[in-house]
Every structure is written in C-alpha cells, then in structure tokens.
Amino acid sequence: MWKLMLTFVVLIAMTAATSPPVQCPPICFMWCSTGNVRDQNGCELCMCRPAPNDDFSVCPPQCRMGCAYGFVRDENNCDICQCRDPPPGGYQYQQK
C-alpha cells in the first residue's frame, strides 16, 4: 500500500514540476457585486459576471420615476415607466 502512495506522490510532484505557472494579467480594481469573469486559466478579467436576472431582452432596466402605487406592467410582466392609479377608495391600512 505504501508503494502505491509513494508512486502517487511522485506522479503529482512530477506533474506540478512540469506545468508552467499561470501568468495572470494585473489585478483589475473594478468591484463587481456578482464577481469577475474568469478566463480559461482561472484569471480574473476586468468584466463583471452577469446577474441571474440581467436578461434585458425580457425586461428593460427600470425607470427612475417614483410611483406611490407602483408601476404599470406590460404583457411580459415587466414594469413600464407609467405609474399605477391609486386603488378605488384610496389606500387602506389594516391594523392588527
């Protein structure tokens, strides 16, 4: 058993010794909330990974207008830059 272990350790050492070290480009100082894209060597690139819900083909970026009752939604259930009307009778608070 120990011969097998010794052979395994020697093979790992030989593989590590023959592989050239990976040279990554300089570190990018751009902060990404989702992390940076990595290349085939595992080096970080100066690009942000897309967020899981960044599919702008479905919903465009949100409008910066403030709406007390939220936005009107389109056929894809995306907010459009138009405010919803107040509910009939005004907004009712429920007390517990």
C-alpha positions as CSV (number, residue, x, y, z in Angstrom):
1,M,0.0,0.0,0.0
2,W,2.8,2.4,0.9
3,K,4.4,1.8,-2.6
4,L,1.2,2.9,-4.2
5,M,1.0,6.0,-2.1
6,L,4.7,6.8,-2.9
7,T,4.1,6.4,-6.6
8,F,1.0,8.7,-6.4
9,V,3.0,11.4,-4.6
10,V,5.9,11.2,-7.1
11,L,3.5,11.5,-10.0
12,I,1.8,14.5,-8.5
13,A,5.2,16.1,-7.9
14,M,6.4,15.5,-11.4
15,T,3.2,16.9,-12.9
16,A,3.5,20.1,-10.8
17,A,7.1,20.5,-11.7
18,T,6.5,20.2,-15.4
19,S,3.5,22.6,-15.6
20,P,4.4,26.2,-16.3
21,P,3.0,28.7,-13.8
22,V,0.0,30.6,-14.9
23,Q,0.7,34.3,-15.5
24,C,-2.4,36.4,-14.8
25,P,-2.8,40.0,-16.0
26,P,-2.6,42.8,-13.4
27,I,-5.5,42.9,-11.0
28,C,-8.5,45.0,-12.1
29,F,-9.7,47.4,-9.4
30,M,-13.3,47.3,-10.7
31,W,-15.7,46.0,-8.0
32,C,-18.5,43.6,-9.2
33,S,-21.3,42.5,-6.9
34,T,-21.5,39.3,-8.9
35,G,-17.8,38.7,-9.2
36,N,-15.5,39.0,-12.1
37,V,-15.5,36.9,-15.3
38,R,-12.5,34.4,-15.3
39,D,-10.6,33.2,-18.4
40,Q,-9.6,29.6,-19.2
41,N,-6.6,29.8,-16.8
42,G,-8.8,31.0,-13.9
43,C,-7.5,34.6,-14.0
44,E,-10.0,37.4,-13.2
45,L,-10.8,39.7,-16.1
46,C,-11.9,43.3,-15.9
47,M,-15.5,42.4,-16.7
48,C,-18.4,41.7,-14.3
49,R,-20.3,38.4,-14.4
50,P,-23.9,39.0,-15.3
51,A,-26.5,38.7,-12.6
52,P,-29.0,35.9,-13.0
53,N,-31.8,38.3,-13.7
54,D,-29.9,40.6,-16.1
55,D,-31.9,39.4,-19.2
56,F,-32.8,42.8,-20.7
57,S,-34.4,41.0,-23.7
58,V,-37.2,40.2,-21.3
59,C,-37.4,43.3,-19.1
60,P,-35.6,46.6,-19.8
61,P,-33.8,48.5,-17.0
62,Q,-36.2,50.1,-14.5
63,C,-37.2,53.8,-14.9
64,R,-36.2,56.1,-12.2
65,M,-39.6,57.7,-11.7
66,G,-41.1,57.3,-8.2
67,C,-44.7,55.9,-8.1
68,A,-46.7,55.7,-4.9
69,Y,-48.7,52.7,-6.1
70,G,-46.0,51.0,-8.2
71,F,-45.6,50.8,-12.0
72,V,-48.0,49.6,-14.7
73,R,-46.8,46.2,-16.1
74,D,-46.6,45.1,-19.7
75,E,-47.5,41.8,-21.4
76,N,-44.2,40.3,-20.1
77,N,-45.0,41.3,-16.5
78,C,-42.3,44.0,-16.7
79,D,-42.6,47.4,-15.1
80,I,-43.0,50.2,-17.7
81,C,-42.4,53.9,-17.0
82,Q,-46.0,54.7,-16.1
83,C,-47.5,54.9,-12.6
84,R,-50.4,52.8,-11.5
85,D,-53.6,54.5,-10.5
86,P,-54.5,54.5,-6.7
87,P,-56.9,51.8,-5.7
88,P,-60.6,52.6,-5.6
89,G,-61.5,54.2,-2.3
90,G,-57.8,55.1,-1.6
91,Y,-55.2,53.1,0.2
92,Q,-56.4,51.3,3.3
93,Y,-54.1,50.3,6.1
94,Q,-55.0,47.1,8.0
95,Q,-54.4,47.2,11.8
96,K,-53.5,44.1,13.6
